[in-house]
Structures are given as structure tokens and as C-alpha cells.
Amino acid sequence: MLARTADNLFWLARYVERAEFAARIIDITARLAALPTAYGGGAEWESALSAVGSLDRFKARYEKADEASVIEFLIFDPQNPSSIRSCIASARTNARAVRTALTADMWQCINAAWLELRSMERARAPFERMSRERIDPFLDMVKAMSRDFDGAAYRNMLRNDAYWFSRLGLYMERADNTARILDVKYHVLLPESEAVGGSLDYFQWTSILRAVSAFTAYHWVYRQGVKPWLIADLLILKKEMPRSLVSCYDNLVRYLDAIGAAYGAQGPAQRHARAMLLRLENGALEDVFDVGLHEFITEFIADNARLGTIVAEQYLIN
């Protein structure tokens, strides 16, 4: 496969996953911000920007992180490369470049989402503050687009290097997203004046479980009330949880090994991914908290980004 084609497939999957994550973050943040004042922490919209890694970029252009400005920035802003608009546009550009490697259903998911977005943009005035009645169906459409795209790939794509490179993009992006939302909860969201285990803490953790579709899974695995350390255990070390860090790396190693076997050579990408998986598989929750959750996640995000660079150098750059 041409490096350019592999790159298109890799980033197509990353942008689809990134758009869905932004939609989930906006949805959950709006729910948290709507809590009564007695439960509100006051930093919800800024935490949303931190979760998607766009806080510094936002502050360079906006004065205040309120609902209207953050929604504009995370959904419609073409100058924000992590906005839903930018992600869907980039996904569509990459999909057009490799249409022969995609199934018809996969292309239709991306193209329909783009047309819906353009229709929504034309129907509103510039910087118009949109009601939840209009925003919620759009966010649901973005999440459905990602599920349909992923389902079409899983059910219909030939298991060859095209499929493997798209899975690499998906799981690398998903690992980054899970790590960031955990870090935001521990490092940003809960005010210093609020007690861990208090009502605000409970609502925030419950919302974060819902943001990663893990609320039911949590109660199935632990069968007890929401505990921060158990949520960290679920989202970091439980391989049965599809969005956990260890599950993402189990899949990354699988697909990198498949590529290596098909191309007849292993390389630094396979070694780096295996080392990260081994560290997660052999890790214990006590070890994570001994290091510090923020420090652990910061190191993980850096190592995950390093894997992206290594994969690009090994496979995606001519």
C-alpha cells in the first residue's frame, strides 16, 4: 500500500473518532452546566476545552469560556482543527482520497454528516447562539455517524492493510481521548473547595462514565456506588472495557503485528506499542496512584503521541 493511502486511512479514522468525542464532551458538559447552582463547579466549559486539548488555542481568540463561545469553537469554528466541523471536513477529504479502499456505507456515513453540517451552517446566522433543541439532534447525528462508520468498517471491510491502518488511527485517538477526560476530572474539574466524594464529585464522575459509554459497564463490573479509584481502574486497566487504555493498546499491538507480518518486517512502532501494553497489563492501580494519576496520564499521552510519530515515520511518510 502507498504511504499516502495508509496516511489517509489512518487520519480518516482519527478524525471520525475525534468528532464523536467532541460531540460527547459538549453533550456531557451541557448537562453538568445545567445542574443547580448548589451542585455546579463553575469550570465546566473550560474543562471541555481541556478535555479536547484546545484550551490554549481557545484562550488565544476568546475572552471567556462560556456556553455560547465554547460551542461555537468546538462545533463550527473552521480555524479550530479539533472542531466537529474541521474533523468532519478533514475526514471527508481523506475519505475521498481513498474511496476505492472504503465500502459504500463508510463513504455515505461521512458524506451525509458533511452535508448535514453544511445545511446547519447555512440555516443559522454567524455566531448565532443555538438552542439545545437544535444542538442536541446534531450531536446525536455526529455520534451516530461515528458508530455507523465504525460498524460498516468492522462488518464489511476486507481484513487487509487498509483495515489495519484505519484501526490504528481509531485506537490511538480513542486512547488519547480516554486519558484526557480522566486527567481533566482529576486535575481541572473539581474545585479546591469541593470535597472528593461530595455531590458535585459524584455528578461529575457519573457524567464522565456516560461520556465514554461506561456507566452500565461500571456497575456490571464493580456492583457498587461510583468510586473514583474504581473508575480509574475501569478506564485504565480493564481490558474488557473497549475504551480503556489497556484495551486500546491490546488492539494497537494486534493491528501493528498484522501489518508487520504482512510486510515481512517488525520495527520501532511494534516495539513501542508492545512496551506500552506490557506496562499497562503488568500495572496495578496502586502503582498508578503512587506515581500520581495526573503524572501517569501526562506520561501516557506523551507516549501515545510518540507512537503516532513512530508509526508515521515507519509507514506513513514516503
C-alpha positions as CSV (number, residue, x, y, z in Angstrom):
1,M,0.0,0.0,0.0
2,L,1.2,3.5,-0.8
3,A,2.2,5.5,2.3
4,R,-0.1,8.3,1.2
5,T,-3.1,5.9,1.2
6,A,-2.2,4.5,4.6
7,D,-1.9,8.0,5.9
8,N,-5.4,8.9,4.6
9,L,-6.9,5.8,6.2
10,F,-5.1,6.4,9.5
11,W,-6.3,10.0,9.7
12,L,-9.8,9.4,8.4
13,A,-10.4,7.1,11.4
14,R,-8.8,9.5,13.8
15,Y,-10.9,12.4,12.7
16,V,-14.2,10.4,12.9
17,E,-13.3,9.3,16.4
18,R,-12.3,12.9,17.4
19,A,-15.5,14.3,16.1
20,E,-17.5,11.8,18.1
21,F,-15.5,12.6,21.3
22,A,-16.1,16.3,20.8
23,A,-19.8,15.7,20.5
24,R,-19.8,13.6,23.7
25,I,-17.9,16.2,25.6
26,I,-20.3,19.0,24.5
27,D,-23.3,16.9,25.5
28,I,-22.0,16.0,28.9
29,T,-20.7,19.5,29.7
30,A,-24.1,21.0,28.9
31,R,-25.6,18.5,31.3
32,L,-23.1,19.4,34.1
33,A,-23.5,23.2,33.5
34,A,-27.3,22.8,33.8
35,L,-27.1,21.4,37.3
36,P,-28.5,23.6,40.1
37,T,-26.0,26.2,41.5
38,A,-25.6,24.2,44.6
39,Y,-24.0,21.4,42.5
40,G,-22.2,23.5,39.9
41,G,-18.5,23.8,39.9
42,G,-18.2,26.7,37.5
43,A,-15.4,25.4,35.4
44,E,-17.4,23.0,33.2
45,W,-16.9,24.7,29.8
46,E,-13.2,25.3,30.4
47,S,-12.9,21.7,31.3
48,A,-14.5,20.7,28.0
49,L,-11.7,22.6,26.2
50,S,-9.1,20.9,28.3
51,A,-10.6,17.5,27.5
52,V,-10.2,18.0,23.8
53,G,-6.8,19.6,24.1
54,S,-7.9,23.0,22.8
55,L,-7.8,25.3,25.9
56,D,-4.7,27.3,24.8
57,R,-6.0,27.8,21.3
58,F,-9.4,29.0,22.6
59,K,-7.9,31.5,25.0
60,A,-5.8,33.0,22.2
61,R,-9.0,34.0,20.5
62,Y,-11.8,34.3,23.1
63,E,-12.0,36.2,26.3
64,K,-14.4,33.9,28.3
65,A,-15.2,30.2,28.2
66,D,-19.0,30.3,28.4
67,E,-21.5,28.0,26.7
68,A,-22.0,30.1,23.5
69,S,-18.3,30.7,22.8
70,V,-17.2,27.1,23.6
71,I,-20.0,25.5,21.5
72,E,-19.1,27.8,18.6
73,F,-15.5,26.9,18.9
74,L,-16.0,23.2,19.3
75,I,-18.6,22.7,16.7
76,F,-18.4,25.3,13.9
77,D,-15.0,27.1,14.1
78,P,-13.1,26.3,10.9
79,Q,-9.9,27.7,12.5
80,N,-10.0,25.2,15.3
81,P,-8.6,21.9,13.9
82,S,-10.4,19.9,16.6
83,S,-13.8,21.4,16.0
84,I,-16.5,19.0,14.8
85,R,-16.7,20.9,11.5
86,S,-12.9,20.6,10.9
87,C,-12.9,17.0,11.9
88,I,-15.8,16.0,9.5
89,A,-14.3,18.2,6.7
90,S,-10.9,16.5,7.1
91,A,-12.4,13.1,7.4
92,R,-14.3,13.6,4.2
93,T,-11.2,14.9,2.4
94,N,-9.3,11.8,3.5
95,A,-12.2,9.5,2.6
96,R,-12.5,11.0,-1.0
97,A,-8.8,10.3,-1.5
98,V,-9.2,6.6,-0.6
99,R,-12.8,5.8,-1.8
100,T,-11.8,2.6,-3.5
101,A,-10.5,1.3,-0.2
102,L,-13.8,2.1,1.6
103,T,-17.1,0.4,1.4
104,A,-20.1,2.4,0.1
105,D,-21.6,2.5,3.6
106,M,-18.5,4.1,5.0
107,W,-18.4,6.8,2.4
108,Q,-22.1,7.6,2.8
109,C,-21.7,8.0,6.6
110,I,-19.0,10.7,6.2
111,N,-20.7,12.4,3.2
112,A,-24.1,12.6,4.9
113,A,-22.6,14.1,8.0
114,W,-20.8,16.7,6.0
115,L,-24.0,17.6,4.1
116,E,-25.9,17.8,7.4
117,L,-23.3,20.1,8.8
118,R,-23.3,22.4,5.8
119,S,-27.1,22.6,5.9
120,M,-27.0,23.5,9.5
121,E,-24.3,26.2,8.9
122,R,-26.4,27.8,6.1
123,A,-29.5,27.9,8.2
124,R,-28.0,29.9,11.1
125,A,-26.7,33.4,11.4
126,P,-23.0,33.8,12.0
127,F,-22.2,33.2,15.7
128,E,-25.9,32.7,16.4
129,R,-26.4,31.1,19.8
130,M,-28.2,27.9,19.0
131,S,-30.8,26.3,21.3
132,R,-30.4,22.9,22.8
133,E,-33.3,21.8,20.7
134,R,-31.1,22.3,17.6
135,I,-27.8,21.4,19.1
136,D,-28.8,18.0,20.6
137,P,-30.0,16.4,17.4
138,F,-26.9,17.5,15.7
139,L,-24.6,16.0,18.4
140,D,-26.7,12.8,18.2
141,M,-26.1,12.7,14.4
142,V,-22.3,13.1,14.9
143,K,-22.3,10.2,17.4
144,A,-24.5,8.1,15.1
145,M,-22.1,8.8,12.2
146,S,-19.2,7.6,14.1
147,R,-21.0,4.4,15.2
148,D,-22.2,3.7,11.6
149,F,-18.8,4.3,10.2
150,D,-17.1,2.1,12.7
151,G,-19.8,-0.6,12.3
152,A,-19.5,-0.5,8.5
153,A,-15.7,-0.9,8.7
154,Y,-16.0,-3.8,11.2
155,R,-18.7,-5.6,9.3
156,N,-17.7,-5.0,5.7
157,M,-14.0,-4.1,5.2
158,L,-11.6,-6.7,3.9
159,R,-9.1,-7.6,6.6
160,N,-6.0,-6.2,4.9
161,D,-3.7,-3.3,5.4
162,A,-6.4,-0.8,4.6
163,Y,-8.5,-2.1,7.6
164,W,-5.4,-2.3,9.9
165,F,-4.3,1.2,9.3
166,S,-7.8,2.6,9.9
167,R,-7.9,0.6,13.2
168,L,-4.6,2.1,14.2
169,G,-6.0,5.6,13.8
170,L,-9.2,4.8,15.7
171,Y,-7.5,3.2,18.8
172,M,-4.7,5.7,19.0
173,E,-7.3,8.5,19.0
174,R,-9.5,6.7,21.5
175,A,-6.7,6.1,23.9
176,D,-5.8,9.8,23.8
177,N,-9.4,10.8,24.4
178,T,-9.9,8.4,27.4
179,A,-6.7,9.6,29.0
180,R,-7.6,13.3,28.6
181,I,-11.0,13.0,30.1
182,L,-9.7,11.2,33.1
183,D,-7.0,13.8,33.6
184,V,-9.5,16.7,33.3
185,K,-11.6,15.2,36.0
186,Y,-8.7,14.8,38.5
187,H,-6.8,17.9,37.6
188,V,-9.2,20.6,36.4
189,L,-12.9,20.0,37.0
190,L,-13.4,19.6,40.8
191,P,-13.0,23.0,42.6
192,E,-10.5,23.0,45.5
193,S,-13.3,23.9,47.9
194,E,-15.4,20.9,47.0
195,A,-14.9,17.6,48.8
196,V,-13.9,14.4,46.9
197,G,-16.8,12.1,47.2
198,G,-19.3,15.0,47.6
199,S,-22.4,15.6,45.5
200,L,-20.5,17.6,42.8
201,D,-17.8,14.9,42.6
202,Y,-20.4,12.2,42.2
203,F,-22.3,14.0,39.4
204,Q,-19.1,14.7,37.5
205,W,-17.8,11.1,37.7
206,T,-21.2,9.8,36.6
207,S,-21.2,12.2,33.7
208,I,-17.7,11.2,32.7
209,L,-18.8,7.5,32.7
210,R,-21.7,8.4,30.4
211,A,-19.3,10.4,28.2
212,V,-17.3,7.2,27.4
213,S,-20.4,4.9,27.4
214,A,-19.2,3.2,30.6
215,F,-21.9,3.8,33.1
216,T,-23.6,0.4,32.7
217,A,-20.2,-1.4,32.4
218,Y,-19.0,0.2,35.6
219,H,-22.0,-1.2,37.6
220,W,-21.7,-4.5,35.9
221,V,-18.0,-4.9,36.8
222,Y,-18.0,-3.4,40.3
223,R,-21.6,-3.7,41.5
224,Q,-21.3,-0.7,43.9
225,G,-21.6,3.0,44.0
226,V,-19.4,5.4,42.0
227,K,-15.8,5.4,43.4
228,P,-13.1,7.5,41.6
229,W,-10.4,4.9,42.0
230,L,-12.6,2.2,40.5
231,I,-13.4,4.4,37.6
232,A,-9.7,4.9,37.0
233,D,-9.3,1.1,37.2
234,L,-12.0,0.6,34.7
235,L,-10.7,3.2,32.2
236,I,-7.1,2.4,32.5
237,L,-6.5,-1.3,33.4
238,K,-9.7,-3.3,32.5
239,K,-9.1,-4.9,29.1
240,E,-12.8,-5.9,29.0
241,M,-13.7,-2.2,28.7
242,P,-13.4,-1.2,25.0
243,R,-12.4,2.4,25.7
244,S,-9.8,1.6,28.4
245,L,-6.2,2.4,27.8
246,V,-5.1,-1.2,28.0
247,S,-7.9,-2.3,25.6
248,C,-6.8,0.3,23.1
249,Y,-3.2,-0.9,23.3
250,D,-4.2,-4.5,23.0
251,N,-5.8,-3.6,19.7
252,L,-2.9,-1.4,18.6
253,V,-0.4,-4.2,19.2
254,R,-2.7,-6.7,17.3
255,Y,-3.0,-4.5,14.2
256,L,0.6,-3.4,14.2
257,D,1.6,-7.0,14.4
258,A,-0.7,-7.8,11.5
259,I,0.9,-5.0,9.4
260,G,4.4,-6.2,10.4
261,A,3.5,-9.8,9.3
262,A,2.0,-8.7,6.0
263,Y,5.0,-6.5,5.2
264,G,7.5,-9.1,6.4
265,A,9.2,-6.8,9.0
266,Q,8.8,-5.5,12.5
267,G,10.0,-2.1,13.6
268,P,10.0,0.5,16.3
269,A,6.3,1.0,16.2
270,Q,5.6,-2.6,17.1
271,R,8.3,-2.4,19.9
272,H,6.9,0.8,21.3
273,A,3.3,-0.4,21.4
274,R,4.3,-3.7,23.0
275,A,6.2,-1.9,25.7
276,M,3.2,0.3,26.5
277,L,0.9,-2.6,26.5
278,L,3.2,-4.6,28.8
279,R,3.4,-1.7,31.2
280,L,-0.4,-1.4,31.3
281,E,-1.0,-5.2,31.6
282,N,1.5,-5.5,34.5
283,G,0.4,-2.3,36.2
284,A,-1.7,-2.1,39.3
285,L,-4.0,0.7,40.4
286,E,-1.8,1.3,43.4
287,D,1.2,1.9,41.1
288,V,-0.8,4.5,39.2
289,F,-1.8,6.5,42.3
290,D,1.7,6.1,43.8
291,V,3.1,8.0,40.7
292,G,0.1,10.3,40.7
293,L,-2.8,10.0,38.3
294,H,-2.1,13.3,36.6
295,E,1.6,12.4,36.1
296,F,0.7,8.9,34.9
297,I,-1.7,10.2,32.3
298,T,0.6,13.0,31.2
299,E,3.3,10.4,30.5
300,F,0.8,8.2,28.8
301,I,-0.5,10.9,26.5
302,A,3.1,11.8,25.5
303,D,4.0,8.1,24.9
304,N,0.8,7.7,22.8
305,A,1.7,10.8,20.7
306,R,5.2,9.4,20.3
307,L,3.7,6.1,18.9
308,G,1.8,8.2,16.4
309,T,5.1,9.9,15.3
310,I,6.8,6.5,15.1
311,V,4.0,5.0,13.0
312,A,4.1,8.0,10.7
313,E,7.9,7.6,10.2
314,Q,7.7,3.9,9.7
315,Y,4.7,3.6,7.4
316,L,3.0,6.9,6.5
317,I,5.8,9.1,5.2
318,N,7.5,8.3,1.8
